[in-house]
Amino acid sequence: METEMLYALRDPLGVPSHPLMFLVLGVLTWAMHIVAVHVLLGSSALAIYGSLSSQSHWRRLAAAMVNTAKVAISVAIVFGVAPLLFVQVIYDPFWYTSNVLSAWWVIGFIIILIIGAVALFAFYVMNKSMAEVEKTRCPGSMILAIALFLVVGFIMHALAVQMLHPEKWMEWYAPGGIIDPSGRSIHEFNLWRFGFFIALSAPMIGLWLYAYRRYLMARENENAEYLDFLKRLAASLGSIGGVISLVFFIAWMLTLPENIASFATSIWPVLTILALAAAVAFPMLIARKLDTGLWGYAPFAVGIIAGLVVAIMREAVRWQTLFGVHGYNPLDYKVHMDWYSTLLFIITLVVMGGAVLSYLVTVAWKAGQTKGMYTPSPAVNRLGNFAIATVAIWILQYFGFGLWVAYM
Amino acid sequence: MDMLGLYPTWYEPGIGSGWVIGIIATLHVLFSHTAVGAAILFAFLAYIGYRDDRPELIDFIKKYGLFLLVFSYILGSITGPGIWYSTTVGSPNGISALIHNFVWKWATEWVFFVIEVVAVYMLVYLVGKVSQQTHLKIAVIFGLTSYATMLAIVGILSFMMWPGHEKWFTEGGYLYGFYGPNTFAQLAIRTAFMFTMTAVVGGIVAAGLKDKEFKRWLLRRLAVIGIISTIIGMAMYPWYLSTLPEVANVLMANRLPDYFTPAVLFVLAAIMAYFIVTLMSPRVVTASVAGIATMAILVLGLWPGETVRETVRKPWIAGQYLYSNQVIGRDVPGMDVKSEIPLLEEKGFTRAHVFWPENQREINPHNAIHVGQSLTLTACANCHSLSETGMRPLVNYFGGISDIERIKTYLVGAIATGNTMYMPKVPLKDDEAEAMALYIASLNDDEVVARYVNEKTRQAAASEENTRLSAQ
């Protein structure tokens, strides 16, 4: 498809701020999303493995991981909304085309994800006391949930890959010159790429286990054997999972389409491998400090940074394909600068979001660390009051501006 | 190169893409509105519960919150982006118009959404683990941010029908697109009915309570909330109608079936009756009764509302400038948007559409049926099913005729000129109109294509013969 045709598909409304903002936000939020997905997949896998074991440590871990998965799926969905929004803003010609050409799979994504989520919750509800009892009820629901999560992951993978092939779109839409509007087919995928993003769940959940272990260490009389078990398991998941991820990544790079094959020898794969290696090796590098202070949380923080590097590399693949090969530059999207909505978002995110989430996370963390009831300090209470005030002010400005515009 | 920025068309022959979008959207309205109403209710109950030392109220918040974790924060969270997905495949330019106008509003809503999800987990799981004052603060944050998500979205829903302010067309900008009298009328009516949904869905949870006295007390309060909110919602309806342009009222009068208004009144009366029975005799409310009431609201209550919204904005799909068939039908100087109608009049779909098979750019007797199908898919299939089922099947509008000329005359005279109310203007070149007429005729007559090809071949041969004879 010619470059002019791609540009013709752009929305003539343009965008309300510089396109770079949407590009950066898209990458950042996708990184958050994929880390949550890794935690979801990793915790789900550990939950089913542990729940089928009779060893007490594994059963305790399985119970914790079901809880983790239950929250992680909410977080993954919430974080997934943002990159889904931003991809439509500057990559609309590609995203929309890819979706329409596989429309039934897009609709299937919603249904399959709902079934998977319900299956996960069903497993959670039926096994609330898994750590205390030896029998696991309905493990099939958890296995089903994992299988369906992989299916929805594959659908998203295919949509992301299809958008990179404008040269094949017409062949997919009108094979033999006759339009096929059924949207029943998945047209393009790369199992190495898909495998890479899935395999990253292993090292990421390993890094998560270090944080979980650190969280438990703050409790009095925590079982030292269990903590040791977690440390060994985290190290194994990190190293073995890291190697498997690396294999998939190299295979993906070797199977890149011919027109972007040079990407494999660019700086991006090197940075990605270095970031992942650093994340996996980090707990060993800080081995002496790991059990002191807040260092126990650091491996997962480094994992998030590695996830961000992966997200940037993924964006670089897209950039090289769409700009390098097809001449589409997302940064030259027509701008209709809208200061009100731009500033409102930034202030909402930074001031209101910062205040409210700081308060909620502080309370959640402190409550988890406290035996009995947690009563916040005056400073935390003041933060809570400020957080509520910011939301109230936001609502007031909504009606203030709105009524003025609508009726004045 | 002037090209028409249309995407491929997804056509679902069974129920139609419009129904797919409608089903997902209606489900989401139930999940999301219930959540917002419940969040505000929780803040109120938490206040009363801690003020009057009534732990059973806090326990109810926990139980209802647990239910909402799946009902609203899993099913609702998935069907929310699910609306994006379904509209992406069913109406890509339509969702694009909303996204590009309101991306920051949606991003702002996302911030509230993140907070909402964190808060609901904390509200449920930190009962008894944090001080009462702290738990109340979490409940207030949850209530306010939940309502903020509705505030953020309602102007976008309003823009789907009409930009908030006429100035949007000339000056553009988010504020003129988002805010208008309809925004606030719609907000008021949605706010009222979200409490109705909260009261009905709350019955499912309340029905499972062990403490019979508290159960009675709670169901009666829920019934009062339901009655008051339903009355307020009904009272808001005239205000809502008054914010719609005159043309919307004409469309409602002409396009909605006769049974529509009585049916809506019956549904509202049934909802009121349910609450009155609950108020008088809470014992009748079991989880299954409340579940059936929820389903009834979903199918009978929400679906008509969505149908009205779909009906009154036709032939537009967004902002009164984008037709339901994805073509831009009018200029929006404030946003530098130009109507695509002149381009279509000059070049036609076959020459201007980005996604058009190259072998169909030029029309001849042998590819005319395929071109006709492509044109009908592109210009009509968003609103008219090409099969016998689904949304407004096209065959029903041509009374079984297979006369290509008659159909073509109608297409050229009524559709291509935009002289049909409720329908977009669909400029067609003469050969395009003939190809489309052939395809529509073929829906009624399997043999019309063969006859058409034979006739055209015979005419071409005769013409060739005449030319040869003239040359001699």
Boltz contact constraints between the chains, C-beta under 6 A:
constraints:
  - contact:
      token1: [A, 4]
      token2: [B, 1]
      max_distance: 6.0
  - contact:
      token1: [A, 5]
      token2: [B, 3]
      max_distance: 6.0
  - contact:
      token1: [A, 5]
      token2: [B, 354]
      max_distance: 6.0
  - contact:
      token1: [A, 8]
      token2: [B, 3]
      max_distance: 6.0
  - contact:
      token1: [A, 8]
      token2: [B, 5]
      max_distance: 6.0
  - contact:
      token1: [A, 8]
      token2: [B, 354]
      max_distance: 6.0
  - contact:
      token1: [A, 9]
      token2: [B, 5]
      max_distance: 6.0
  - contact:
      token1: [A, 11]
      token2: [B, 96]
      max_distance: 6.0
  - contact:
      token1: [A, 11]
      token2: [B, 100]
      max_distance: 6.0
  - contact:
      token1: [A, 12]
      token2: [B, 337]
      max_distance: 6.0
  - contact:
      token1: [A, 13]
      token2: [B, 100]
      max_distance: 6.0
  - contact:
      token1: [A, 13]
      token2: [B, 335]
      max_distance: 6.0
  - contact:
      token1: [A, 16]
      token2: [B, 104]
      max_distance: 6.0
  - contact:
      token1: [A, 74]
      token2: [B, 117]
      max_distance: 6.0
  - contact:
      token1: [A, 77]
      token2: [B, 77]
      max_distance: 6.0
  - contact:
      token1: [A, 78]
      token2: [B, 113]
      max_distance: 6.0
  - contact:
      token1: [A, 78]
      token2: [B, 114]
      max_distance: 6.0
  - contact:
      token1: [A, 78]
      token2: [B, 117]
      max_distance: 6.0
  - contact:
      token1: [A, 81]
      token2: [B, 81]
      max_distance: 6.0
  - contact:
      token1: [A, 81]
      token2: [B, 110]
      max_distance: 6.0
  - contact:
      token1: [A, 82]
      token2: [B, 110]
      max_distance: 6.0
  - contact:
      token1: [A, 84]
      token2: [B, 81]
      max_distance: 6.0
  - contact:
      token1: [A, 85]
      token2: [B, 106]
      max_distance: 6.0
  - contact:
      token1: [A, 88]
      token2: [B, 99]
      max_distance: 6.0
  - contact:
      token1: [A, 89]
      token2: [B, 103]
      max_distance: 6.0
  - contact:
      token1: [A, 92]
      token2: [B, 96]
      max_distance: 6.0
  - contact:
      token1: [A, 96]
      token2: [B, 7]
      max_distance: 6.0
  - contact:
      token1: [A, 96]
      token2: [B, 88]
      max_distance: 6.0
  - contact:
      token1: [A, 96]
      token2: [B, 92]
      max_distance: 6.0
  - contact:
      token1: [A, 97]
      token2: [B, 7]
      max_distance: 6.0
  - contact:
      token1: [A, 99]
      token2: [B, 88]
      max_distance: 6.0
  - contact:
      token1: [A, 99]
      token2: [B, 89]
      max_distance: 6.0
  - contact:
      token1: [A, 100]
      token2: [B, 7]
      max_distance: 6.0
  - contact:
      token1: [A, 100]
      token2: [B, 8]
      max_distance: 6.0
  - contact:
      token1: [A, 100]
      token2: [B, 10]
      max_distance: 6.0
  - contact:
      token1: [A, 100]
      token2: [B, 89]
      max_distance: 6.0
  - contact:
      token1: [A, 103]
      token2: [B, 10]
      max_distance: 6.0
  - contact:
      token1: [A, 103]
      token2: [B, 89]
      max_distance: 6.0
  - contact:
      token1: [A, 106]
      token2: [B, 85]
      max_distance: 6.0
  - contact:
      token1: [A, 106]
      token2: [B, 89]
      max_distance: 6.0
  - contact:
      token1: [A, 110]
      token2: [B, 78]
      max_distance: 6.0
  - contact:
      token1: [A, 110]
      token2: [B, 82]
      max_distance: 6.0
  - contact:
      token1: [A, 110]
      token2: [B, 85]
      max_distance: 6.0
  - contact:
      token1: [A, 113]
      token2: [B, 78]
      max_distance: 6.0
  - contact:
      token1: [A, 114]
      token2: [B, 78]
      max_distance: 6.0
  - contact:
      token1: [A, 117]
      token2: [B, 74]
      max_distance: 6.0
  - contact:
      token1: [A, 121]
      token2: [B, 70]
      max_distance: 6.0
  - contact:
      token1: [A, 173]
      token2: [B, 8]
      max_distance: 6.0
  - contact:
      token1: [A, 173]
      token2: [B, 355]
      max_distance: 6.0
  - contact:
      token1: [A, 174]
      token2: [B, 357]
      max_distance: 6.0
  - contact:
      token1: [A, 177]
      token2: [B, 357]
      max_distance: 6.0
  - contact:
      token1: [A, 177]
      token2: [B, 359]
      max_distance: 6.0
  - contact:
      token1: [A, 178]
      token2: [B, 370]
      max_distance: 6.0
  - contact:
      token1: [A, 179]
      token2: [B, 374]
      max_distance: 6.0
  - contact:
      token1: [A, 181]
      token2: [B, 9]
      max_distance: 6.0
  - contact:
      token1: [A, 181]
      token2: [B, 10]
      max_distance: 6.0
  - contact:
      token1: [A, 181]
      token2: [B, 11]
      max_distance: 6.0
  - contact:
      token1: [A, 181]
      token2: [B, 377]
      max_distance: 6.0
  - contact:
      token1: [A, 183]
      token2: [B, 10]
      max_distance: 6.0
  - contact:
      token1: [A, 338]
      token2: [B, 173]
      max_distance: 6.0
  - contact:
      token1: [A, 338]
      token2: [B, 174]
      max_distance: 6.0
  - contact:
      token1: [A, 340]
      token2: [B, 174]
      max_distance: 6.0
  - contact:
      token1: [A, 340]
      token2: [B, 175]
      max_distance: 6.0
  - contact:
      token1: [A, 341]
      token2: [B, 104]
      max_distance: 6.0
  - contact:
      token1: [A, 341]
      token2: [B, 174]
      max_distance: 6.0
  - contact:
      token1: [A, 342]
      token2: [B, 104]
      max_distance: 6.0
  - contact:
      token1: [A, 345]
      token2: [B, 104]
      max_distance: 6.0
  - contact:
      token1: [A, 345]
      token2: [B, 107]
      max_distance: 6.0
  - contact:
      token1: [A, 345]
      token2: [B, 108]
      max_distance: 6.0
  - contact:
      token1: [A, 348]
      token2: [B, 108]
      max_distance: 6.0
  - contact:
      token1: [A, 348]
      token2: [B, 111]
      max_distance: 6.0
  - contact:
      token1: [A, 349]
      token2: [B, 111]
      max_distance: 6.0
  - contact:
      token1: [A, 353]
      token2: [B, 111]
      max_distance: 6.0
  - contact:
      token1: [A, 356]
      token2: [B, 115]
      max_distance: 6.0
  - contact:
      token1: [A, 360]
      token2: [B, 118]
      max_distance: 6.0
  - contact:
      token1: [A, 363]
      token2: [B, 134]
      max_distance: 6.0
  - contact:
      token1: [A, 364]
      token2: [B, 122]
      max_distance: 6.0
  - contact:
      token1: [A, 367]
      token2: [B, 126]
      max_distance: 6.0
  - contact:
      token1: [A, 367]
      token2: [B, 129]
      max_distance: 6.0
  - contact:
      token1: [A, 367]
      token2: [B, 130]
      max_distance: 6.0
  - contact:
      token1: [A, 374]
      token2: [B, 130]
      max_distance: 6.0
  - contact:
      token1: [A, 375]
      token2: [B, 131]
      max_distance: 6.0
  - contact:
      token1: [A, 376]
      token2: [B, 134]
      max_distance: 6.0
  - contact:
      token1: [A, 384]
      token2: [B, 137]
      max_distance: 6.0
  - contact:
      token1: [A, 388]
      token2: [B, 140]
      max_distance: 6.0
  - contact:
      token1: [A, 391]
      token2: [B, 144]
      max_distance: 6.0
  - contact:
      token1: [A, 391]
      token2: [B, 145]
      max_distance: 6.0
  - contact:
      token1: [A, 398]
      token2: [B, 151]
      max_distance: 6.0
  - contact:
      token1: [A, 402]
      token2: [B, 179]
      max_distance: 6.0
  - contact:
      token1: [A, 405]
      token2: [B, 175]
      max_distance: 6.0
  - contact:
      token1: [A, 405]
      token2: [B, 179]
      max_distance: 6.0
  - contact:
      token1: [A, 406]
      token2: [B, 179]
      max_distance: 6.0
  - contact:
      token1: [A, 406]
      token2: [B, 180]
      max_distance: 6.0
  - contact:
      token1: [A, 406]
      token2: [B, 181]
      max_distance: 6.0
